[in-house]
């Protein structure tokens, strides 16, 4: 090794130490990524939809726009995920209570996969609950809601 410059020997040592450290860390973790670095495509998609569509009324942080449509501390986040899916898929009618008019929310014009993503994101973001909603869950919740509406209309 006397023919190899000291600088190159030091660099080689750093590379060996670095690769060894990564290999040991990987062995300790069983090849798994740390949860905070694991990619979450569904949450990323849900956040993108929220930012593009929902934030115009609810604000990027859920605080609402112009003092209205605040999503924080709402009871819906503690209710079953089907309730959130129903609101996203079918919207909410406006109402008047105590002299104040509550604006309506239109249905979100996205497919079941995107609805699953934004429902998962909003429940985790504003409800502080970990959920994983699938497109099948969205389809089932929508059909259940439609069946309840048909039943009410046929009474």
PyMOL commands that set and color helices and strands:
alter all, ss='L'
color gray80, all
select helices_A, chain A and resi 6-28+41-58+75-78+81-90+112-127+135-153
alter helices_A, ss='H'
color red, helices_A
select strands_A, chain A and resi 95-97+100-102
alter strands_A, ss='S'
color yellow, strands_A
deselect
rebuild
show_as cartoon
